[in-house]
Amino acid sequence: APRARRGGALRARGPRRGAWQAVRAPDLHGPGRPHRARRAARPPFPRAAAGDRDRAGRRARLLDVAADLPARRAPGGGELGPRARRRAGPRRRRRGRRDRLAGRCVQRHGDPPRGLAGQPRERAGRAARDGASIAIAAKTSEPNPKLPGTIYTAAEEIKAAGGSALPIQCDLRDEAQIAAAVAQAAAEFGGIDILVNNASAINLTRTEETPAKRFDLMFDVNVRGTFLTSQAAIPFLRDSADAGRNPHILNLSPPLSMKPKWFKNHVAYTMAKYGMSMCVLGMSEEFKRDGIAVNALWPRTAIDTAALQMIPGVDTAACRTPEILSDSAYIILNRNSKECTGNFFVDDEVLASEGITDLEKYSVVPGTKDFLLDFFLD
């Protein structure tokens, strides 16, 4: 009988999660699932050593990376090194709608144009008002005359709003820098509860006008960067789920539409952007049992940012402000991670689900009715 094998050939917790699930399969699914019993009878898969398969070992190795990092300094000379605080257990939330992200650690990755000049900075500010601890991982550490703001100025804004901030210079094309940034944030704040993947490279050109360098950049940042950042954060998000802290991954990527009109004029960009969405599609199902939510958010209209203002011919008067994404993300990140996962949200639909249908306050020019629509929405 399947139950007779418990405590015998298999340990209660093997080096693989699969072994753990296999031992408990007869209890979870009843005696009517003989294939589960046969799976339980097999020994743990020997391909990897126990330390490589155990999530605690992976978490320890990532923290070792953070311990080896040199202390980072802001332009003024102030040290920004880790405070090495560790959670002793789940923190109590303060009551009230504005405090729902209090005490939680948010890791936000964003490229300079969109990461510091609008959307995610607004989202971080909303979380900061709840008292959240926010790590900002982006490439911009020096001011750019065309795109104002750096990771350090963004961190100061977060602190002024009431949150804690850790600016981390990180090139998402470098796997080692990604792992180090995630480990540093976890060491500084004692873990990670929320990951926002915002970094994105854009090049709206047809096939013959797309050089290999631009193609590689879009795939390195959009697809590879999102995948590797999520991969590095998963052990900490899993710990967050175990502590009941409602972990989320939120990608700024569009719903998947296979209509040719979204491919014909910029097939390389569409493939790269859809790669971020496919991470949502796959990871949401992969980590559903762990209680980690993975969702996407996309704006209905173009959003007025400093980056958008650099594109010739774009009328920013027909756009909405970044606050609409901030409010939408706030709603999503406060939903139950065990129930709200695998969704491709659109900002105005998220707000409507909470009874917010008057979007006038998000208009760049009050009274605007004809907005510039974003890509990928039918």
C-alpha positions as CSV (number, residue, x, y, z in Angstrom):
1,A,0.0,0.0,0.0
2,P,1.3,3.5,-0.7
3,R,1.1,4.5,3.0
4,A,3.4,1.7,3.9
5,R,6.3,3.4,2.2
6,R,6.2,6.6,4.3
7,G,9.3,6.9,6.5
8,G,10.9,4.0,4.6
9,A,12.9,4.4,1.4
10,L,12.0,8.1,1.1
11,R,12.8,10.9,3.6
12,A,10.0,13.2,4.6
13,R,11.8,16.1,2.9
14,G,14.1,15.1,0.1
15,P,16.4,17.4,-1.8
16,R,13.8,17.9,-4.4
17,R,10.3,19.4,-4.0
18,G,9.1,16.6,-6.2
19,A,10.2,14.1,-3.6
20,W,8.3,16.0,-0.9
21,Q,5.1,16.1,-3.0
22,A,5.4,12.4,-3.9
23,V,5.6,11.3,-0.3
24,R,2.4,13.2,0.5
25,A,0.5,12.4,-2.6
26,P,-1.4,9.4,-1.2
27,D,-2.7,11.6,1.7
28,L,-3.7,14.5,-0.6
29,H,-5.3,12.6,-3.3
30,G,-6.6,9.4,-1.6
31,P,-6.0,5.8,-2.4
32,G,-7.6,6.1,-5.8
33,R,-4.5,7.4,-7.4
34,P,-2.2,4.4,-7.9
35,H,0.1,6.4,-10.3
36,R,1.0,8.6,-7.3
37,A,2.0,5.6,-5.3
38,R,4.3,4.4,-8.1
39,R,5.9,7.9,-8.2
40,A,6.5,7.8,-4.5
41,A,8.2,4.5,-4.8
42,R,11.0,5.9,-7.0
43,P,14.1,7.3,-5.2
44,P,14.9,11.0,-5.5
45,F,16.3,12.0,-8.8
46,P,20.1,11.9,-8.5
47,R,21.0,14.4,-11.2
48,A,21.8,17.3,-8.8
49,A,23.4,17.4,-5.3
50,A,21.1,18.1,-2.4
51,G,22.5,21.6,-1.8
52,D,21.8,22.5,-5.4
53,R,18.2,21.5,-5.3
54,D,17.3,22.7,-1.8
55,R,15.8,26.2,-1.8
56,A,17.4,27.1,1.5
57,G,20.8,26.3,0.0
58,R,20.0,28.5,-3.0
59,R,18.9,31.3,-0.7
60,A,22.1,31.0,1.4
61,R,24.2,31.2,-1.8
62,L,22.4,34.4,-2.9
63,L,23.0,36.0,0.5
64,D,26.7,35.1,0.2
65,V,26.8,37.1,-3.0
66,A,25.4,40.1,-1.1
67,A,28.0,39.7,1.7
68,D,30.8,39.9,-0.8
69,L,29.5,43.2,-2.4
70,P,31.5,46.4,-1.7
71,A,29.6,49.1,0.1
72,R,27.9,51.4,-2.5
73,R,28.1,55.2,-2.1
74,A,25.9,57.9,-3.3
75,P,27.4,60.9,-5.2
76,G,27.5,62.9,-2.0
77,G,29.7,60.2,-0.3
78,G,27.0,58.7,2.0
79,E,27.3,55.0,2.4
80,L,24.3,52.9,1.2
81,G,25.5,49.4,2.3
82,P,23.1,46.7,3.7
83,R,21.7,47.1,7.2
84,A,21.6,43.3,7.5
85,R,18.2,43.2,9.1
86,R,16.5,39.9,9.2
87,R,12.8,39.1,9.8
88,A,12.1,37.3,13.0
89,G,8.6,36.5,11.7
90,P,5.6,38.0,9.9
91,R,5.0,41.6,10.7
92,R,1.6,42.9,11.8
93,R,-0.1,45.1,9.3
94,R,-1.5,48.4,10.4
95,R,-5.1,48.9,9.8
96,G,-6.5,51.0,7.0
97,R,-6.4,51.0,3.2
98,R,-3.3,53.2,2.9
99,D,-1.2,50.8,5.1
100,R,-1.7,47.6,3.2
101,L,1.9,47.5,1.9
102,A,3.4,48.6,5.2
103,G,6.5,46.7,6.1
104,R,6.8,44.8,2.8
105,C,9.9,44.8,0.6
106,V,9.4,45.7,-3.0
107,Q,12.2,45.0,-5.6
108,R,11.7,47.1,-8.7
109,H,13.8,46.8,-11.8
110,G,13.6,49.5,-14.5
111,D,15.6,50.9,-17.3
112,P,16.5,54.6,-17.3
113,P,13.9,55.9,-19.7
114,R,10.8,54.3,-18.2
115,G,12.3,53.3,-14.9
116,L,13.2,56.7,-13.6
117,A,11.2,59.1,-15.7
118,G,7.7,58.3,-14.7
119,Q,5.7,55.1,-14.3
120,P,7.6,52.9,-11.7
121,R,8.7,55.9,-9.7
122,E,5.1,56.8,-9.2
123,R,4.3,53.2,-8.2
124,A,7.1,53.2,-5.8
125,G,5.9,56.4,-4.2
126,R,2.4,54.9,-3.6
127,A,4.0,51.9,-1.8
128,A,6.3,54.3,0.1
129,R,3.4,56.1,1.6
130,D,2.4,52.8,3.1
131,G,5.8,52.5,4.7
132,A,7.1,49.8,2.3
133,S,10.9,49.1,1.8
134,I,11.8,49.6,-1.8
135,A,14.9,48.5,-3.7
136,I,15.5,50.4,-7.0
137,A,17.6,48.5,-9.4
138,A,18.4,50.4,-12.6
139,K,21.4,51.5,-14.7
140,T,21.1,55.2,-14.3
141,S,23.4,56.5,-11.5
142,E,24.5,59.7,-13.2
143,P,22.1,62.5,-14.3
144,N,21.1,62.6,-17.9
145,P,20.1,66.0,-19.4
146,K,17.4,64.4,-21.6
147,L,16.0,62.1,-18.9
148,P,16.0,63.7,-15.4
149,G,16.5,61.6,-12.3
150,T,18.8,58.8,-11.1
151,I,18.4,55.9,-8.8
152,Y,19.6,58.1,-5.9
153,T,17.1,60.9,-6.5
154,A,14.3,58.4,-6.8
155,A,15.4,56.9,-3.5
156,E,15.3,60.3,-1.8
157,E,11.7,60.8,-3.1
158,I,10.7,57.4,-1.6
159,K,12.2,58.3,1.7
160,A,10.5,61.7,1.7
161,A,7.2,59.9,1.1
162,G,7.7,57.7,4.2
163,G,9.3,54.5,2.9
164,S,12.7,53.0,3.0
165,A,14.8,52.9,-0.2
166,L,17.9,51.1,-1.4
167,P,19.3,52.3,-4.8
168,I,21.2,49.6,-6.6
169,Q,23.1,50.3,-9.9
170,C,22.4,47.2,-12.1
171,D,22.7,46.4,-15.8
172,L,20.0,43.8,-16.6
173,R,22.1,42.4,-19.4
174,D,24.6,41.1,-16.8
175,E,23.5,37.9,-15.0
176,A,25.9,38.4,-12.1
177,Q,24.7,42.0,-11.5
178,I,21.1,40.8,-11.4
179,A,21.8,38.1,-8.8
180,A,23.8,40.5,-6.8
181,A,21.1,43.2,-6.8
182,V,18.4,40.7,-5.7
183,A,20.7,39.3,-3.0
184,Q,21.6,42.8,-1.8
185,A,17.9,43.9,-1.5
186,A,17.1,40.7,0.4
187,A,20.0,41.2,2.8
188,E,19.1,44.9,3.4
189,F,15.5,44.4,4.1
190,G,15.4,40.8,5.3
191,G,13.7,39.4,2.2
192,I,11.6,40.3,-0.8
193,D,7.8,40.3,-1.0
194,I,7.1,42.0,-4.4
195,L,9.1,42.1,-7.7
196,V,8.1,44.7,-10.4
197,N,9.7,44.0,-13.8
198,N,9.5,47.2,-15.7
199,A,12.7,47.4,-17.6
200,S,12.1,47.5,-21.4
201,A,14.0,48.4,-24.5
202,I,12.0,49.6,-27.5
203,N,12.9,49.9,-31.2
204,L,9.9,50.3,-33.5
205,T,11.4,49.3,-36.8
206,R,10.6,46.9,-39.6
207,T,12.6,43.8,-40.2
208,E,15.1,45.2,-42.7
209,E,15.7,48.3,-40.6
210,T,16.4,46.4,-37.3
211,P,20.1,46.0,-36.7
212,A,21.3,42.9,-34.8
213,K,22.5,45.2,-32.0
214,R,19.1,46.6,-31.4
215,F,17.5,43.2,-31.7
216,D,19.9,41.8,-29.0
217,L,19.3,44.7,-26.7
218,M,15.5,44.2,-26.7
219,F,15.8,40.5,-26.0
220,D,18.5,40.9,-23.4
221,V,16.5,43.5,-21.4
222,N,12.9,42.6,-22.0
223,V,13.0,38.8,-22.1
224,R,16.2,37.7,-20.6
225,G,16.3,40.4,-17.9
226,T,12.7,39.7,-16.8
227,F,13.4,35.9,-16.7
228,L,16.6,36.1,-14.8
229,T,15.4,38.7,-12.3
230,S,12.3,36.6,-11.5
231,Q,14.5,33.5,-11.3
232,A,16.8,35.1,-8.7
233,A,13.8,36.4,-6.6
234,I,11.8,33.2,-6.5
235,P,13.6,31.7,-3.4
236,F,12.8,34.9,-1.4
237,L,9.3,35.2,-2.7
238,R,8.7,31.6,-1.7
239,D,9.9,32.4,1.8
240,S,7.5,35.4,1.8
241,A,4.6,33.0,0.9
242,D,5.6,30.7,3.7
243,A,5.4,33.7,6.1
244,G,2.0,34.7,4.7
245,R,3.2,38.0,3.3
246,N,1.3,37.8,-0.1
247,P,4.2,37.7,-2.6
248,H,3.7,39.1,-6.1
249,I,5.6,39.5,-9.4
250,L,4.2,42.2,-11.7
251,N,5.5,42.6,-15.2
252,L,4.8,45.7,-17.3
253,S,3.8,43.9,-20.4
254,P,0.8,43.6,-22.7
255,P,-1.9,40.9,-23.2
256,L,-0.9,38.3,-25.8
257,S,-2.6,38.9,-29.1
258,M,-1.7,37.0,-32.2
259,K,-3.3,39.5,-34.6
260,P,-0.8,40.2,-37.5
261,K,-1.3,44.0,-37.1
262,W,0.8,44.0,-33.9
263,F,3.7,42.2,-35.7
264,K,3.9,43.6,-39.2
265,N,5.5,47.0,-38.4
266,H,7.9,46.0,-35.5
267,V,8.1,42.3,-35.3
268,A,11.3,42.3,-33.2
269,Y,9.9,44.6,-30.6
270,T,6.6,42.7,-30.4
271,M,8.4,39.4,-29.9
272,A,10.6,40.9,-27.1
273,K,7.6,42.5,-25.4
274,Y,5.5,39.3,-25.7
275,G,8.4,37.4,-24.1
276,M,7.7,39.3,-20.9
277,S,4.1,38.3,-21.1
278,M,5.0,34.7,-21.8
279,C,6.9,34.8,-18.5
280,V,3.6,35.7,-16.8
281,L,1.8,32.9,-18.6
282,G,4.3,30.2,-17.7
283,M,5.5,31.3,-14.2
284,S,2.0,32.0,-12.9
285,E,1.1,28.4,-13.4
286,E,4.5,27.1,-12.3
287,F,4.5,28.9,-9.0
288,K,0.7,28.8,-8.3
289,R,1.2,26.0,-5.7
290,D,3.8,28.1,-3.9
291,G,1.4,30.9,-3.5
292,I,3.4,33.4,-5.6
293,A,1.2,35.6,-7.9
294,V,2.6,36.5,-11.3
295,N,0.6,39.1,-13.3
296,A,1.0,41.6,-16.1
297,L,-0.2,45.2,-16.2
298,W,-0.5,47.4,-19.3
299,P,-2.0,50.9,-19.9
300,R,-5.0,51.5,-22.1
301,T,-3.5,54.8,-23.4
302,A,0.0,56.2,-23.8
303,I,1.5,57.5,-20.6
304,D,3.1,60.9,-20.4
305,T,6.7,60.3,-19.3
306,A,10.0,62.1,-20.1
307,A,10.9,59.1,-22.4
308,L,7.7,59.5,-24.4
309,Q,8.4,63.2,-24.9
310,M,11.6,62.3,-26.7
311,I,9.7,60.5,-29.5
312,P,9.0,62.9,-32.4
313,G,5.4,63.5,-33.3
314,V,3.8,62.2,-30.1
315,D,1.2,64.6,-28.7
316,T,1.5,64.2,-24.9
317,A,-1.7,66.2,-24.5
318,A,-3.6,63.0,-25.6
319,C,-2.0,60.9,-22.8
320,R,-2.7,60.0,-19.2
321,T,-0.4,60.6,-16.2
322,P,1.7,57.8,-14.6
323,E,-0.6,57.9,-11.5
324,I,-3.2,55.7,-13.3
325,L,-0.6,52.9,-13.4
326,S,0.4,53.6,-9.8
327,D,-3.1,53.2,-8.6
328,S,-3.8,50.1,-10.7
329,A,-0.6,48.4,-9.5
330,Y,-1.4,49.2,-5.9
331,I,-4.8,47.4,-6.3
332,I,-3.2,44.3,-7.9
333,L,-0.4,44.0,-5.4
334,N,-2.9,44.0,-2.5
335,R,-5.0,41.2,-3.9
336,N,-4.6,37.6,-2.6
337,S,-1.6,36.1,-4.3
338,K,-3.1,32.6,-4.0
339,E,-6.2,33.7,-6.0
340,C,-5.0,36.6,-8.2
341,T,-2.4,35.1,-10.6
342,G,-2.0,34.6,-14.4
343,N,-3.9,37.8,-15.3
344,F,-3.1,40.3,-18.0
345,F,-4.6,43.5,-16.5
346,V,-5.3,46.8,-18.3
347,D,-5.2,49.8,-16.0
348,D,-8.7,51.2,-16.6
349,E,-10.3,47.8,-16.1
350,V,-8.5,47.3,-12.8
351,L,-9.8,50.6,-11.6
352,A,-13.3,49.8,-12.8
353,S,-13.3,46.6,-10.8
354,E,-12.9,48.7,-7.7
355,G,-15.7,51.1,-8.7
356,I,-13.4,53.8,-10.1
357,T,-14.8,54.9,-13.5
358,D,-14.2,58.6,-13.5
359,L,-10.6,58.8,-14.9
360,E,-10.6,62.6,-15.5
361,K,-7.9,63.2,-12.8
362,Y,-5.5,61.1,-14.8
363,S,-5.7,63.2,-18.0
364,V,-2.6,65.3,-18.8
365,V,-5.0,67.9,-20.2
366,P,-8.3,68.1,-18.3
367,G,-11.4,67.4,-20.5
368,T,-9.5,65.2,-23.0
369,K,-11.8,62.6,-24.6
370,D,-9.7,61.4,-27.5
371,F,-6.6,59.6,-26.1
372,L,-3.6,58.1,-27.8
373,L,-4.1,54.4,-27.4
374,D,-1.2,52.1,-26.5
375,F,0.0,49.1,-28.6
376,F,-1.4,45.6,-28.4
377,L,-4.9,46.4,-27.3
378,D,-7.8,45.6,-29.7
